[in-house]
Amino acid sequence: MKYQQLTAIIEKEGDGYVSLCPELDIASQGDTIEEARNNLKEALELFFETASSQEIETRLHNEIYITRLEVAVG
């Protein structure tokens, strides 16, 4: 079995959490951080099981940079 390292961004939203994989633009959610993470992992595994190699190649962004910015407000 082949493994792929991907990014998970998890954000509090309302009473739960939203998880996003920016490399494939796939998202999920959960009531806890761990549930949101696990649901995203499941969504990604289902994507790789069902998507054609062409779709994977088209959607997969290999270079993702996550950083924080300081901006002037007001």
Distance bins in CASP14 RR format, pairs under 12 A and 6 or more apart:
PFRMAT RR
TARGET T0000
AUTHOR 0000-0000-0000
RMODE 2
METHOD distances of the structure
MODEL  1
1 45 0 0 0 0 0 1 0 0 0 0 0
1 48 0 0 0 0 0 1 0 0 0 0 0
1 49 0 0 0 0 0 1 0 0 0 0 0
2 45 0 0 0 0 0 1 0 0 0 0 0
2 48 0 0 0 0 1 0 0 0 0 0 0
2 56 0 0 0 0 0 1 0 0 0 0 0
3 41 0 0 0 0 0 1 0 0 0 0 0
3 44 0 0 0 0 0 1 0 0 0 0 0
3 45 0 0 0 0 0 1 0 0 0 0 0
3 48 0 0 0 0 0 1 0 0 0 0 0
4 21 0 0 0 0 0 1 0 0 0 0 0
4 23 0 0 0 0 1 0 0 0 0 0 0
4 24 0 0 0 0 1 0 0 0 0 0 0
4 41 0 0 0 0 0 1 0 0 0 0 0
4 44 0 0 0 0 1 0 0 0 0 0 0
4 45 0 0 0 0 0 1 0 0 0 0 0
4 47 0 0 0 0 0 1 0 0 0 0 0
4 48 1 0 0 1 0 0 0 0 0 0 0
4 56 0 0 0 0 1 0 0 0 0 0 0
4 60 0 0 0 0 1 0 0 0 0 0 0
4 62 0 0 0 0 0 1 0 0 0 0 0
5 21 0 0 0 0 0 1 0 0 0 0 0
5 23 0 0 0 0 1 0 0 0 0 0 0
5 44 0 0 0 0 0 1 0 0 0 0 0
5 60 0 0 0 0 0 1 0 0 0 0 0
5 62 0 0 0 0 0 1 0 0 0 0 0
5 64 0 0 0 0 0 1 0 0 0 0 0
6 19 0 0 0 0 0 1 0 0 0 0 0
6 20 0 0 0 0 0 1 0 0 0 0 0
6 21 1 0 1 0 0 0 0 0 0 0 0
6 22 0 0 0 0 1 0 0 0 0 0 0
6 23 1 0 1 0 0 0 0 0 0 0 0
6 24 1 0 0 1 0 0 0 0 0 0 0
6 25 0 0 0 0 0 1 0 0 0 0 0
6 26 0 0 0 0 1 0 0 0 0 0 0
6 37 0 0 0 0 0 1 0 0 0 0 0
6 40 0 0 0 0 1 0 0 0 0 0 0
6 41 0 0 0 0 1 0 0 0 0 0 0
6 43 0 0 0 0 0 1 0 0 0 0 0
6 44 1 0 0 1 0 0 0 0 0 0 0
6 45 0 0 0 0 0 1 0 0 0 0 0
6 47 0 0 0 0 0 1 0 0 0 0 0
6 48 0 0 0 0 0 1 0 0 0 0 0
6 56 0 0 0 0 0 1 0 0 0 0 0
6 59 0 0 0 0 0 1 0 0 0 0 0
6 60 0 0 0 0 1 0 0 0 0 0 0
6 61 0 0 0 0 0 1 0 0 0 0 0
6 62 0 0 0 0 0 1 0 0 0 0 0
6 64 0 0 0 0 1 0 0 0 0 0 0
7 19 0 0 0 0 0 1 0 0 0 0 0
7 20 0 0 0 0 1 0 0 0 0 0 0
7 21 1 0 0 1 0 0 0 0 0 0 0
7 22 1 0 1 0 0 0 0 0 0 0 0
7 23 1 0 0 1 0 0 0 0 0 0 0
7 24 0 0 0 0 1 0 0 0 0 0 0
7 25 0 0 0 0 0 1 0 0 0 0 0
7 26 0 0 0 0 0 1 0 0 0 0 0
7 37 0 0 0 0 0 1 0 0 0 0 0
7 40 0 0 0 0 0 1 0 0 0 0 0
7 44 0 0 0 0 0 1 0 0 0 0 0
7 60 0 0 0 0 0 1 0 0 0 0 0
7 61 0 0 0 0 1 0 0 0 0 0 0
7 62 0 0 0 0 0 1 0 0 0 0 0
7 63 0 0 0 0 0 1 0 0 0 0 0
7 64 1 0 1 0 0 0 0 0 0 0 0
7 65 0 0 0 0 1 0 0 0 0 0 0
7 66 1 0 0 1 0 0 0 0 0 0 0
8 17 0 0 0 0 0 1 0 0 0 0 0
8 18 0 0 0 0 0 1 0 0 0 0 0
8 19 1 0 1 0 0 0 0 0 0 0 0
8 20 1 0 0 1 0 0 0 0 0 0 0
8 21 1 0 0 1 0 0 0 0 0 0 0
8 22 0 0 0 0 1 0 0 0 0 0 0
8 23 0 0 0 0 1 0 0 0 0 0 0
8 24 0 0 0 0 0 1 0 0 0 0 0
8 26 0 0 0 0 0 1 0 0 0 0 0
8 27 0 0 0 0 0 1 0 0 0 0 0
8 28 0 0 0 0 1 0 0 0 0 0 0
8 33 0 0 0 0 1 0 0 0 0 0 0
8 34 0 0 0 0 0 1 0 0 0 0 0
8 36 0 0 0 0 1 0 0 0 0 0 0
8 37 1 0 1 0 0 0 0 0 0 0 0
8 38 0 0 0 0 0 1 0 0 0 0 0
8 39 0 0 0 0 0 1 0 0 0 0 0
8 40 1 0 1 0 0 0 0 0 0 0 0
8 41 1 0 0 1 0 0 0 0 0 0 0
8 43 0 0 0 0 0 1 0 0 0 0 0
8 44 0 0 0 0 1 0 0 0 0 0 0
8 64 0 0 0 0 0 1 0 0 0 0 0
8 66 0 0 0 0 0 1 0 0 0 0 0
9 17 0 0 0 0 0 1 0 0 0 0 0
9 18 0 0 0 0 1 0 0 0 0 0 0
9 19 1 0 0 1 0 0 0 0 0 0 0
9 20 1 0 1 0 0 0 0 0 0 0 0
9 21 1 0 0 1 0 0 0 0 0 0 0
9 22 1 0 0 1 0 0 0 0 0 0 0
9 23 0 0 0 0 0 1 0 0 0 0 0
9 25 0 0 0 0 0 1 0 0 0 0 0
9 26 0 0 0 0 0 1 0 0 0 0 0
9 27 0 0 0 0 1 0 0 0 0 0 0
9 28 0 0 0 0 0 1 0 0 0 0 0
9 33 0 0 0 0 0 1 0 0 0 0 0
9 36 0 0 0 0 0 1 0 0 0 0 0
9 37 0 0 0 0 0 1 0 0 0 0 0
9 40 0 0 0 0 1 0 0 0 0 0 0
9 64 0 0 0 0 1 0 0 0 0 0 0
9 66 1 0 0 1 0 0 0 0 0 0 0
10 16 0 0 0 0 1 0 0 0 0 0 0
10 17 1 0 1 0 0 0 0 0 0 0 0
10 18 1 0 0 1 0 0 0 0 0 0 0
10 19 1 0 1 0 0 0 0 0 0 0 0
10 20 1 0 0 1 0 0 0 0 0 0 0
10 21 0 0 0 0 0 1 0 0 0 0 0
10 22 0 0 0 0 0 1 0 0 0 0 0
10 27 0 0 0 0 0 1 0 0 0 0 0
10 28 0 0 0 0 1 0 0 0 0 0 0
10 29 0 0 0 0 1 0 0 0 0 0 0
10 30 0 0 0 0 1 0 0 0 0 0 0
10 32 0 0 0 0 1 0 0 0 0 0 0
10 33 1 0 1 0 0 0 0 0 0 0 0
10 34 0 0 0 0 1 0 0 0 0 0 0
10 35 0 0 0 0 0 1 0 0 0 0 0
10 36 1 0 1 0 0 0 0 0 0 0 0
10 37 1 0 0 1 0 0 0 0 0 0 0
10 38 0 0 0 0 0 1 0 0 0 0 0
10 39 0 0 0 0 0 1 0 0 0 0 0
10 40 1 0 0 1 0 0 0 0 0 0 0
10 41 0 0 0 0 0 1 0 0 0 0 0
11 17 1 0 0 1 0 0 0 0 0 0 0
11 18 1 0 1 0 0 0 0 0 0 0 0
11 19 1 0 0 1 0 0 0 0 0 0 0
11 20 1 0 0 1 0 0 0 0 0 0 0
11 27 0 0 0 0 0 1 0 0 0 0 0
11 28 0 0 0 0 0 1 0 0 0 0 0
11 29 0 0 0 0 1 0 0 0 0 0 0
11 30 0 0 0 0 0 1 0 0 0 0 0
11 33 0 0 0 0 1 0 0 0 0 0 0
11 36 0 0 0 0 1 0 0 0 0 0 0
11 37 0 0 0 0 0 1 0 0 0 0 0
11 40 0 0 0 0 0 1 0 0 0 0 0
12 18 0 0 0 0 1 0 0 0 0 0 0
12 19 0 0 0 0 0 1 0 0 0 0 0
12 29 0 0 0 0 0 1 0 0 0 0 0
12 30 0 0 0 0 0 1 0 0 0 0 0
12 31 0 0 0 0 0 1 0 0 0 0 0
12 32 0 0 0 0 0 1 0 0 0 0 0
12 33 0 0 0 0 1 0 0 0 0 0 0
12 36 0 0 0 0 1 0 0 0 0 0 0
13 19 0 0 0 0 0 1 0 0 0 0 0
13 20 0 0 0 0 0 1 0 0 0 0 0
13 27 0 0 0 0 0 1 0 0 0 0 0
13 28 0 0 0 0 0 1 0 0 0 0 0
13 29 1 0 0 1 0 0 0 0 0 0 0
13 30 0 0 0 0 1 0 0 0 0 0 0
13 31 0 0 0 0 0 1 0 0 0 0 0
13 33 0 0 0 0 0 1 0 0 0 0 0
13 36 0 0 0 0 1 0 0 0 0 0 0
14 29 0 0 0 0 0 1 0 0 0 0 0
14 30 0 0 0 0 0 1 0 0 0 0 0
14 31 0 0 0 0 0 1 0 0 0 0 0
15 29 0 0 0 0 0 1 0 0 0 0 0
15 30 0 0 0 0 1 0 0 0 0 0 0
15 31 1 0 0 1 0 0 0 0 0 0 0
15 32 0 0 0 0 0 1 0 0 0 0 0
16 28 0 0 0 0 0 1 0 0 0 0 0
16 29 1 0 0 1 0 0 0 0 0 0 0
16 30 1 0 1 0 0 0 0 0 0 0 0
16 31 1 0 1 0 0 0 0 0 0 0 0
16 32 1 0 0 1 0 0 0 0 0 0 0
16 33 0 0 0 0 1 0 0 0 0 0 0
16 34 0 0 0 0 0 1 0 0 0 0 0
16 35 0 0 0 0 1 0 0 0 0 0 0
16 36 1 0 0 1 0 0 0 0 0 0 0
16 39 0 0 0 0 0 1 0 0 0 0 0
17 27 0 0 0 0 0 1 0 0 0 0 0
17 28 0 0 0 0 1 0 0 0 0 0 0
17 29 1 0 0 1 0 0 0 0 0 0 0
17 30 1 0 1 0 0 0 0 0 0 0 0
17 31 1 0 0 1 0 0 0 0 0 0 0
17 32 1 0 0 1 0 0 0 0 0 0 0
17 33 1 0 1 0 0 0 0 0 0 0 0
17 34 0 0 0 0 1 0 0 0 0 0 0
17 35 1 0 0 1 0 0 0 0 0 0 0
17 36 1 1 0 0 0 0 0 0 0 0 0
17 37 0 0 0 0 1 0 0 0 0 0 0
17 38 0 0 0 0 0 1 0 0 0 0 0
17 39 0 0 0 0 1 0 0 0 0 0 0
17 40 0 0 0 0 1 0 0 0 0 0 0
18 26 0 0 0 0 0 1 0 0 0 0 0
18 27 1 0 0 1 0 0 0 0 0 0 0
18 28 1 0 0 1 0 0 0 0 0 0 0
18 29 1 0 1 0 0 0 0 0 0 0 0
18 30 1 0 0 1 0 0 0 0 0 0 0
18 31 0 0 0 0 0 1 0 0 0 0 0
18 33 0 0 0 0 0 1 0 0 0 0 0
18 35 0 0 0 0 0 1 0 0 0 0 0
18 36 1 0 0 1 0 0 0 0 0 0 0
18 37 0 0 0 0 0 1 0 0 0 0 0
18 39 0 0 0 0 1 0 0 0 0 0 0
18 40 0 0 0 0 1 0 0 0 0 0 0
18 43 0 0 0 0 0 1 0 0 0 0 0
19 26 0 0 0 0 1 0 0 0 0 0 0
19 27 1 0 0 1 0 0 0 0 0 0 0
19 28 1 0 1 0 0 0 0 0 0 0 0
19 29 1 0 0 1 0 0 0 0 0 0 0
19 30 1 0 0 1 0 0 0 0 0 0 0
19 31 0 0 0 0 0 1 0 0 0 0 0
19 32 0 0 0 0 0 1 0 0 0 0 0
19 33 0 0 0 0 1 0 0 0 0 0 0
19 34 0 0 0 0 0 1 0 0 0 0 0
19 35 0 0 0 0 1 0 0 0 0 0 0
19 36 1 0 1 0 0 0 0 0 0 0 0
19 37 1 0 1 0 0 0 0 0 0 0 0
19 38 0 0 0 0 1 0 0 0 0 0 0
19 39 1 0 0 1 0 0 0 0 0 0 0
19 40 1 1 0 0 0 0 0 0 0 0 0
19 41 0 0 0 0 1 0 0 0 0 0 0
19 42 0 0 0 0 0 1 0 0 0 0 0
19 43 0 0 0 0 1 0 0 0 0 0 0
19 44 0 0 0 0 1 0 0 0 0 0 0
20 26 1 0 0 1 0 0 0 0 0 0 0
20 27 1 0 1 0 0 0 0 0 0 0 0
20 28 0 0 0 0 1 0 0 0 0 0 0
20 29 0 0 0 0 1 0 0 0 0 0 0
20 36 0 0 0 0 1 0 0 0 0 0 0
20 37 0 0 0 0 0 1 0 0 0 0 0
20 39 0 0 0 0 0 1 0 0 0 0 0
20 40 1 0 0 1 0 0 0 0 0 0 0
20 43 0 0 0 0 0 1 0 0 0 0 0
20 44 0 0 0 0 0 1 0 0 0 0 0
20 64 0 0 0 0 0 1 0 0 0 0 0
20 66 0 0 0 0 0 1 0 0 0 0 0
21 27 1 0 0 1 0 0 0 0 0 0 0
21 28 0 0 0 0 1 0 0 0 0 0 0
21 36 0 0 0 0 0 1 0 0 0 0 0
21 37 0 0 0 0 0 1 0 0 0 0 0
21 39 0 0 0 0 0 1 0 0 0 0 0
21 40 1 0 0 1 0 0 0 0 0 0 0
21 41 0 0 0 0 1 0 0 0 0 0 0
21 42 0 0 0 0 0 1 0 0 0 0 0
21 43 0 0 0 0 1 0 0 0 0 0 0
21 44 1 0 1 0 0 0 0 0 0 0 0
21 45 0 0 0 0 0 1 0 0 0 0 0
21 47 0 0 0 0 1 0 0 0 0 0 0
21 48 0 0 0 0 0 1 0 0 0 0 0
21 59 0 0 0 0 0 1 0 0 0 0 0
21 60 0 0 0 0 0 1 0 0 0 0 0
21 61 0 0 0 0 1 0 0 0 0 0 0
21 64 0 0 0 0 1 0 0 0 0 0 0
21 66 0 0 0 0 0 1 0 0 0 0 0
22 40 0 0 0 0 0 1 0 0 0 0 0
22 44 0 0 0 0 0 1 0 0 0 0 0
22 59 0 0 0 0 0 1 0 0 0 0 0
22 60 0 0 0 0 0 1 0 0 0 0 0
22 61 1 0 0 1 0 0 0 0 0 0 0
22 62 0 0 0 0 0 1 0 0 0 0 0
22 63 0 0 0 0 0 1 0 0 0 0 0
22 64 1 0 1 0 0 0 0 0 0 0 0
22 65 0 0 0 0 1 0 0 0 0 0 0
22 66 1 0 0 1 0 0 0 0 0 0 0
23 40 0 0 0 0 0 1 0 0 0 0 0
23 44 0 0 0 0 1 0 0 0 0 0 0
23 47 0 0 0 0 0 1 0 0 0 0 0
23 48 0 0 0 0 0 1 0 0 0 0 0
23 56 0 0 0 0 0 1 0 0 0 0 0
23 59 0 0 0 0 1 0 0 0 0 0 0
23 60 1 0 1 0 0 0 0 0 0 0 0
23 61 1 0 1 0 0 0 0 0 0 0 0
23 62 1 0 0 1 0 0 0 0 0 0 0
23 63 0 0 0 0 1 0 0 0 0 0 0
23 64 1 0 1 0 0 0 0 0 0 0 0
23 65 0 0 0 0 0 1 0 0 0 0 0
23 66 0 0 0 0 0 1 0 0 0 0 0
24 40 0 0 0 0 0 1 0 0 0 0 0
24 43 0 0 0 0 1 0 0 0 0 0 0
24 44 1 0 0 1 0 0 0 0 0 0 0
24 45 0 0 0 0 0 1 0 0 0 0 0
24 46 0 0 0 0 0 1 0 0 0 0 0
24 47 1 0 0 1 0 0 0 0 0 0 0
24 48 0 0 0 0 1 0 0 0 0 0 0
24 51 0 0 0 0 1 0 0 0 0 0 0
24 55 0 0 0 0 1 0 0 0 0 0 0
24 56 0 0 0 0 1 0 0 0 0 0 0
24 57 0 0 0 0 0 1 0 0 0 0 0
24 58 0 0 0 0 0 1 0 0 0 0 0
24 59 1 0 1 0 0 0 0 0 0 0 0
24 60 1 0 0 1 0 0 0 0 0 0 0
24 61 1 0 0 1 0 0 0 0 0 0 0
24 62 0 0 0 0 0 1 0 0 0 0 0
24 64 0 0 0 0 0 1 0 0 0 0 0
25 40 0 0 0 0 0 1 0 0 0 0 0
25 43 0 0 0 0 0 1 0 0 0 0 0
25 44 0 0 0 0 0 1 0 0 0 0 0
25 47 0 0 0 0 0 1 0 0 0 0 0
25 58 0 0 0 0 0 1 0 0 0 0 0
25 59 1 0 0 1 0 0 0 0 0 0 0
25 60 0 0 0 0 1 0 0 0 0 0 0
25 61 0 0 0 0 1 0 0 0 0 0 0
25 64 0 0 0 0 0 1 0 0 0 0 0
26 39 0 0 0 0 0 1 0 0 0 0 0
26 40 1 0 0 1 0 0 0 0 0 0 0
26 41 0 0 0 0 0 1 0 0 0 0 0
26 42 0 0 0 0 0 1 0 0 0 0 0
26 43 1 0 1 0 0 0 0 0 0 0 0
26 44 1 0 1 0 0 0 0 0 0 0 0
26 45 0 0 0 0 0 1 0 0 0 0 0
26 46 0 0 0 0 1 0 0 0 0 0 0
26 47 1 0 1 0 0 0 0 0 0 0 0
26 48 0 0 0 0 0 1 0 0 0 0 0
26 51 0 0 0 0 0 1 0 0 0 0 0
26 55 0 0 0 0 0 1 0 0 0 0 0
26 56 0 0 0 0 0 1 0 0 0 0 0
26 59 0 0 0 0 1 0 0 0 0 0 0
26 60 0 0 0 0 0 1 0 0 0 0 0
26 61 0 0 0 0 0 1 0 0 0 0 0
27 36 0 0 0 0 1 0 0 0 0 0 0
27 39 0 0 0 0 1 0 0 0 0 0 0
27 40 1 0 0 1 0 0 0 0 0 0 0
27 43 1 0 0 1 0 0 0 0 0 0 0
27 44 0 0 0 0 0 1 0 0 0 0 0
27 47 0 0 0 0 0 1 0 0 0 0 0
28 35 0 0 0 0 1 0 0 0 0 0 0
28 36 1 0 0 1 0 0 0 0 0 0 0
28 37 0 0 0 0 1 0 0 0 0 0 0
28 38 0 0 0 0 1 0 0 0 0 0 0
28 39 1 1 0 0 0 0 0 0 0 0 0
28 40 1 0 1 0 0 0 0 0 0 0 0
28 41 0 0 0 0 1 0 0 0 0 0 0
28 42 1 0 0 1 0 0 0 0 0 0 0
28 43 1 0 1 0 0 0 0 0 0 0 0
28 44 0 0 0 0 1 0 0 0 0 0 0
28 45 0 0 0 0 0 1 0 0 0 0 0
28 46 0 0 0 0 0 1 0 0 0 0 0
28 47 0 0 0 0 0 1 0 0 0 0 0
29 35 0 0 0 0 1 0 0 0 0 0 0
29 36 1 0 1 0 0 0 0 0 0 0 0
29 37 0 0 0 0 0 1 0 0 0 0 0
29 38 0 0 0 0 0 1 0 0 0 0 0
29 39 1 0 0 1 0 0 0 0 0 0 0
29 40 0 0 0 0 1 0 0 0 0 0 0
29 42 0 0 0 0 0 1 0 0 0 0 0
29 43 0 0 0 0 1 0 0 0 0 0 0
30 36 1 0 1 0 0 0 0 0 0 0 0
30 37 0 0 0 0 1 0 0 0 0 0 0
30 38 0 0 0 0 1 0 0 0 0 0 0
30 39 1 0 1 0 0 0 0 0 0 0 0
30 40 0 0 0 0 1 0 0 0 0 0 0
30 41 0 0 0 0 0 1 0 0 0 0 0
30 42 0 0 0 0 0 1 0 0 0 0 0
30 43 0 0 0 0 0 1 0 0 0 0 0
31 37 0 0 0 0 0 1 0 0 0 0 0
31 38 0 0 0 0 0 1 0 0 0 0 0
31 39 0 0 0 0 1 0 0 0 0 0 0
32 38 0 0 0 0 1 0 0 0 0 0 0
32 39 0 0 0 0 0 1 0 0 0 0 0
33 39 0 0 0 0 0 1 0 0 0 0 0
33 40 0 0 0 0 0 1 0 0 0 0 0
34 40 0 0 0 0 0 1 0 0 0 0 0
34 41 0 0 0 0 0 1 0 0 0 0 0
35 41 0 0 0 0 0 1 0 0 0 0 0
35 42 0 0 0 0 0 1 0 0 0 0 0
36 42 0 0 0 0 0 1 0 0 0 0 0
36 43 0 0 0 0 0 1 0 0 0 0 0
37 43 0 0 0 0 0 1 0 0 0 0 0
37 44 0 0 0 0 0 1 0 0 0 0 0
38 44 0 0 0 0 0 1 0 0 0 0 0
38 45 0 0 0 0 0 1 0 0 0 0 0
39 45 0 0 0 0 0 1 0 0 0 0 0
39 46 0 0 0 0 0 1 0 0 0 0 0
40 46 0 0 0 0 0 1 0 0 0 0 0
40 47 0 0 0 0 0 1 0 0 0 0 0
41 47 0 0 0 0 0 1 0 0 0 0 0
41 48 0 0 0 0 0 1 0 0 0 0 0
42 48 0 0 0 0 0 1 0 0 0 0 0
42 49 0 0 0 0 0 1 0 0 0 0 0
43 49 0 0 0 0 0 1 0 0 0 0 0
43 50 0 0 0 0 0 1 0 0 0 0 0
43 51 0 0 0 0 0 1 0 0 0 0 0
44 50 0 0 0 0 0 1 0 0 0 0 0
44 51 0 0 0 0 0 1 0 0 0 0 0
44 56 0 0 0 0 0 1 0 0 0 0 0
44 59 0 0 0 0 0 1 0 0 0 0 0
44 60 0 0 0 0 0 1 0 0 0 0 0
45 51 0 0 0 0 0 1 0 0 0 0 0
47 55 0 0 0 0 1 0 0 0 0 0 0
47 56 1 0 0 1 0 0 0 0 0 0 0
47 59 0 0 0 0 1 0 0 0 0 0 0
47 60 0 0 0 0 0 1 0 0 0 0 0
48 55 0 0 0 0 0 1 0 0 0 0 0
48 56 1 0 0 1 0 0 0 0 0 0 0
48 59 0 0 0 0 0 1 0 0 0 0 0
48 60 0 0 0 0 0 1 0 0 0 0 0
49 56 0 0 0 0 0 1 0 0 0 0 0
50 56 0 0 0 0 0 1 0 0 0 0 0
51 57 0 0 0 0 1 0 0 0 0 0 0
51 58 0 0 0 0 1 0 0 0 0 0 0
51 59 1 0 0 1 0 0 0 0 0 0 0
51 60 0 0 0 0 1 0 0 0 0 0 0
52 58 0 0 0 0 1 0 0 0 0 0 0
52 59 0 0 0 0 0 1 0 0 0 0 0
53 59 0 0 0 0 0 1 0 0 0 0 0
53 60 0 0 0 0 0 1 0 0 0 0 0
54 60 0 0 0 0 0 1 0 0 0 0 0
56 62 0 0 0 0 0 1 0 0 0 0 0
END
